Amino acid sequence: MIELKVGNFMHFISRFIAGFIIGFFRVWQISIVTLAIVPLIAIAGGLYAYVTFGLIAKVRKSYLRAGEIAQEVIGNVRTVQAFGGEQRAVISYKVALRNTYKNGRKAGLAKGLGLGSMHCVLFLSWALLVWFTSIIVHKGIANGGVAFTTMLNVVISGL
């Protein structure tokens, strides 16, 4: 498992460095603007992942608790029935599922807002880069093909 993580790390770091080196040699102005944008995209994605994974862990924990209650009641069905504990078992199971539902709604809302804000930052960044690239082409600093491929190369390596 660690070999896979090291391999992915080396792949992404080398892609990041190579993309920006090529970008700075081709059209450095676009690379500078992209370098300023990449941290915003990373922060938006990091916040989304942090909040979502925390809430999803709570949902899993709530489901686990509800499953434990059901398993305990089913495993000891004779004892539960002998002491008349069916109603108490149903109530505790409902409470556990209610917590799962509440946490699931929070996780869904956080996921929607997080994904929406991350994509908002991403699309606004693309809009800024396309606009800036058009200025670079209009002023004759680079032709359209070189400017556009530089923009794509640097953005994809930054992601």
C-alpha positions as CSV (number, residue, x, y, z in Angstrom):
1,M,0.0,0.0,0.0
2,I,2.8,2.4,0.8
3,E,4.5,1.7,-2.5
4,L,1.3,2.9,-4.3
5,K,1.3,6.1,-2.3
6,V,4.9,6.8,-2.9
7,G,4.5,6.1,-6.6
8,N,1.5,8.5,-6.8
9,F,3.3,11.1,-4.8
10,M,6.3,11.0,-7.2
11,H,4.0,11.0,-10.2
12,F,2.1,14.1,-9.1
13,I,5.1,16.0,-7.9
14,S,7.0,15.4,-11.1
15,R,4.0,16.4,-13.1
16,F,3.6,19.6,-11.1
17,I,7.3,20.6,-11.5
18,A,7.5,19.6,-15.1
19,G,4.3,21.4,-16.0
20,F,5.4,24.7,-14.4
21,I,8.9,24.5,-15.8
22,I,7.5,24.0,-19.3
23,G,5.0,26.8,-18.7
24,F,7.6,29.2,-17.5
25,F,9.7,28.6,-20.6
26,R,6.8,28.9,-23.0
27,V,4.7,31.9,-21.7
28,W,5.8,32.9,-18.2
29,Q,3.0,35.4,-17.7
30,I,0.4,32.7,-17.8
31,S,2.3,30.5,-15.5
32,I,2.6,33.3,-12.9
33,V,-1.2,33.9,-13.0
34,T,-1.8,30.1,-12.7
35,L,0.6,29.8,-9.9
36,A,-1.5,32.4,-8.0
37,I,-4.7,30.5,-8.6
38,V,-3.6,26.9,-7.8
39,P,-3.6,27.5,-4.0
40,L,-7.2,28.8,-4.1
41,I,-8.3,25.6,-5.8
42,A,-6.3,23.5,-3.4
43,I,-7.8,25.3,-0.3
44,A,-11.3,24.9,-1.7
45,G,-10.8,21.2,-2.3
46,G,-9.1,20.6,1.0
47,L,-11.9,22.3,3.0
48,Y,-14.4,20.3,1.1
49,A,-12.6,17.0,1.8
50,Y,-12.0,17.8,5.5
51,V,-15.7,18.7,6.2
52,T,-17.2,15.9,4.2
53,F,-15.0,13.1,5.5
54,G,-15.6,14.2,9.1
55,L,-19.4,14.1,8.6
56,I,-19.3,10.9,6.7
57,A,-17.4,9.3,9.6
58,K,-20.2,10.4,11.9
59,V,-22.8,8.8,9.6
60,R,-20.9,5.5,9.6
61,K,-20.6,5.6,13.3
62,S,-24.3,6.1,13.7
63,Y,-25.0,3.2,11.3
64,L,-22.6,1.1,13.2
65,R,-24.5,1.9,16.5
66,A,-27.8,1.0,14.9
67,G,-26.4,-2.2,13.6
68,E,-25.0,-3.1,17.0
69,I,-28.5,-2.6,18.6
70,A,-30.2,-4.7,16.0
71,Q,-27.6,-7.5,16.2
72,E,-27.8,-7.5,20.0
73,V,-31.6,-7.7,20.0
74,I,-31.7,-10.4,17.3
75,G,-29.0,-12.4,19.0
76,N,-30.8,-12.3,22.4
77,V,-34.4,-12.4,21.0
78,R,-35.6,-14.9,23.6
79,T,-34.3,-12.9,26.5
80,V,-35.7,-9.6,25.1
81,Q,-39.1,-11.2,24.6
82,A,-39.0,-12.9,28.0
83,F,-38.5,-9.5,29.8
84,G,-40.8,-7.5,27.5
85,G,-38.0,-5.4,26.1
86,E,-39.2,-5.2,22.5
87,Q,-40.5,-1.7,22.7
88,R,-37.4,-0.4,24.4
89,A,-35.2,-2.1,21.7
90,V,-37.3,-0.5,18.9
91,I,-37.1,2.9,20.5
92,S,-33.3,2.7,20.9
93,Y,-33.0,1.5,17.3
94,K,-35.2,4.4,16.1
95,V,-33.0,6.9,18.0
96,A,-29.8,5.5,16.5
97,L,-31.4,5.7,13.0
98,R,-32.6,9.2,13.7
99,N,-29.0,10.3,14.5
100,T,-27.9,8.6,11.2
101,Y,-30.5,10.6,9.3
102,K,-29.5,13.9,10.9
103,N,-25.8,13.3,10.3
104,G,-26.6,12.2,6.7
105,R,-28.5,15.4,6.0
106,K,-25.6,17.5,7.3
107,A,-23.1,15.5,5.3
108,G,-25.3,15.9,2.1
109,L,-25.5,19.7,2.7
110,A,-21.8,20.0,3.3
111,K,-21.0,17.9,0.3
112,G,-23.2,20.0,-1.9
113,L,-21.9,23.3,-0.6
114,G,-18.3,22.1,-0.7
115,L,-18.5,20.7,-4.1
116,G,-20.3,23.7,-5.4
117,S,-17.8,26.2,-3.9
118,M,-14.9,24.1,-5.2
119,H,-16.3,24.1,-8.7
120,C,-17.1,27.8,-8.4
121,V,-13.5,28.6,-7.6
122,L,-12.4,26.2,-10.4
123,F,-14.6,27.7,-13.1
124,L,-13.9,31.3,-12.0
125,S,-10.2,30.5,-12.2
126,W,-10.6,29.0,-15.7
127,A,-12.5,32.2,-16.7
128,L,-9.7,34.4,-15.4
129,L,-7.0,32.3,-17.2
130,V,-8.9,32.3,-20.5
131,W,-9.4,36.1,-20.3
132,F,-5.7,36.6,-19.4
133,T,-4.6,34.3,-22.2
134,S,-6.7,36.3,-24.7
135,I,-4.9,39.5,-23.6
136,I,-1.5,37.7,-24.1
137,V,-2.6,36.7,-27.6
138,H,-4.1,40.1,-28.4
139,K,-0.8,41.9,-27.4
140,G,1.2,39.6,-29.5
141,I,3.3,38.1,-26.7
142,A,2.4,34.6,-27.9
143,N,0.2,33.0,-30.5
144,G,-3.1,31.4,-29.6
145,G,-1.9,27.8,-29.8
146,V,1.2,28.3,-27.6
147,A,-0.7,30.4,-25.1
148,F,-3.7,28.0,-24.8
149,T,-1.5,24.9,-24.6
150,T,0.6,26.6,-21.9
151,M,-2.5,27.5,-20.0
152,L,-3.8,23.9,-20.1
153,N,-0.4,22.4,-19.3
154,V,0.1,24.6,-16.2
155,V,-3.4,24.3,-14.9
156,I,-3.5,20.5,-15.3
157,S,-0.1,20.2,-13.6
158,G,-1.3,22.5,-10.8
159,L,-4.4,20.4,-10.2
